[in-house]
Amino acid sequence: MSREAVEDPIVAIATAPGRGGIGIVRISGAEIDPVIDALLGPSARQLEPRRALYAEFLNHDGTKIDHGIALHFRAPHSYTGENVLELQGHGGPVVLRMLVARCLQAGQGIGLRIAQPGEFTRRAFLNDRLDLAQAEAVADLIDASTEAAARAAVRSLSGEFSLRANALTSALLELRALVEATLDFPEEEIDFLQRSDAIGRLAGIRHDLEQLQRQAKQGALLRDGMNVVLVGAPNVGKSSLLNALAGVDVAIVTAHPGTTRDRIAQQIEVDGIPLNVIDTAGLRSATDEVEQLGILRTLQEIERADVVLHIVDPALSTDGASVLDQVTQRLGRAVPLITIHNKVDLVPAAARVEGEHVYLSAKTGAGIELLREELKRVAGWSEQTASGSVVLARERHLQALSRARDHVLSAAAHIAQGDRALDLLAEELRLAGHALGQITGKVSADDLLGVIFSRFCIGK
């Protein structure tokens, strides 16, 4: 986006599409007084910053488009850091479109245009109202699928994630300054590093970084969920297990093998953790073209899984090693594989967990709660999730933290060599700080910003 485009005044509907009791049109720019005067007419003289004004919203000929609340926020005390006008009227789509059209007409002289997706929040970032992690948390809060995810997004939006990343960056910078000062006075290298407890400082940075990394992984799980793929031979009870986990009849269950021909996905929540449970076609040798396509999609789902539940039925001789071989060949990475021994009510046997094996009955529900606990364990769920110390994180945050940790580990190896590798130590500390700076946007590229904000909704 060019500098000229960034400086253009913008307008958009800020509420969700469709009908509602209230609809909001938001305008932001350096100079928006002509639009205020045109839309509010004589009432514009009564408009005070940060105070609600009941007014009529006027057309070009003075007729009334709507009436409602007008709010004016003067720069820099606004969401975007620019002058902002919000018109809160009735939430009909036609009325809101008429208001936007009137704003564009009144703002022709100042170059007012429709905002791009995420442009209001992007301006908040560019004007230092939010850092990049906080800006992303805005979208994450809107998209949160569980209460735990929403609470974690609020913590990130309030700056908790950024504060901890910035604290680590400052600690790395201080240590790097000590190391570079040591390089300037080579005759004092060893004593200087010992007096400043450089090794102890680096160990503390590593501890705090790894703790943040663990909590960010939990936050990424809350944001994206965990893909749980159900696999097995036909008629072992995959669809029944999906229904039992979901608590509703999502999939059709019959005694006829091969009923499920395509993937069926259902999101469930286990103690605030979103799980995307995916039922798949049974794995067997098939001649039917439709069933073959279903089996191919099953194998593709295995490759995208975060955890695979291999369901077996002790009464079926067709299940077992052949299915397991197909599953393990497709995993190709360290994906947990849990074997589910279904239909324990027919054996009979007690519902239980033995290592990576869960014995249950999808029909009666016996052992389902044990499976839920096992899925929480595989997800790395801890009491931190419930206690509120997790911050919502994205994949790019995890990658940045991972790079920072790698550089800190390299720095620890160099510091152990004393004066022989101080220049390399300083460089690793610099690279670690650079990686952490990418989280908050202190170090960012324009193309990265374009990708992030293009995924926001228009009006935000």
C-alpha positions, 0 to 999 in steps of 0.5 A: 500500500502506497504512502498516499493510500495510507494517508487517504481518509477512509470509510466503511461499515463497522458492523457485521453484514446483515440486519441488526438493531444498530449499525455503525459507519466509521470514518477515519482520516487526518481531516474529516470536518467536511464530512462531519459538517455535511452529514450532521448539518447544524448539529455539527456545532454541538459535536464535542470530542468523545461525547455522544450526540443524538443527531439526524444524518442528512442527505445532500438535499437536507432530507434525513437518511437516518438518525442516531448517535454521532461520536467524534474522536480527535487524533491521536486519541482514537482507535486509528490515531487519526480523527475518527467519526462514528455514526451509530444508526439503525442496522438495516443494510440499505440504510448503512449503504446509503450512509456510506454513499453519502459519506463518499459524496461529501468526502470527494474533495478530501479523497475519501474512499472505501476502507480495505480489509483491516485498514482501520487496525493497520492504521492503528498499528502504523500510528503506534496505537497497537503493536502487531501482536495486539493488532492480530489479537483484534481479529483473534478475539472476533474469531474466538471459538471458545471462552478460553480462546476469547480470554487469551485474545483479550490478554494479548490485546491488552499487551500481555504477550507484547510486554513479555516479548519486549522484556526478553528483547530488553534483556537480550539487548542489555546482555549484548551491550555487556558482551560488546563492551567486553570486546572493546576491552579485551584485557578484561574479558573473563573478569568482566563476563564473570562480574556481570554474571553473563552465563546466569543472565543468559540462563534466565533469558532462556528459562523465560523464553521457553516458558513463553514458548510453551504458553504460546503453543497452548495459545495457538492450540486455543486459536486453531484447535487440534485436528483429530482424525478418526481412522479404521476399517469399515464398521468399527464405530468411527461415526458412532465415536464422532457422535459420542464425542460431539454429543449429537448425531452428526454422522449417519450410523448403519450396520452396512459397511462403507456408509461414510464415503467422505470426510465429516468434520465437527468441532467440539470443545473439551475444557475450552480446547477446540477439537476438530474431529474428522470422521473418514471413510473406512480403510479397505480394498474397494472397487467402487469408485466413490468409495476409493475416492473416500479412502484417498481423502482419508489418507490425505486427512491423516497427513494433516492430522495433529492426532490420529485415533485408530479405532479397532473392533476386537470382533472384526478380523478385517481390522488390524495390521493392514489399516495400521500400516496404511496409517503409519505410512502416511503420518510421516512425522511425530503425530500421536497415534492412539488406538481406540478399542471400541465396543467393550460393552460386547466383550465385556470389558472395563473402560480404561486407558493403558498407555496409548490404548483407550478401551471404550464403548461409543454406543454406551458412552463408557470410556468417552470421558477417558478419551477426552482426558487423553486428548487433553494430555496429547494436546499438552493441556495444563492448569495454565489454560484454566488459570488464565496465563495463556496468550493467544498466538499464531504460527508466525509467533511460534516460529519467531519464538523458536528462532529466538530460542535457537539463537539463545542456545547457540549463544549459550554454546559460544559463551561457554568458550569464553573469549574465543567466541565473544563476537559470535555470542554478540551476533547470536544475541542480536539475532535472537532479539531480531526474531522477538522483534518480529512478534510485535512488529518492531521488525517487520516487512510490508509484505507481512503486514499486507498478508496479516491485515488482508485477512481482517474484516472490512470496517476493522 
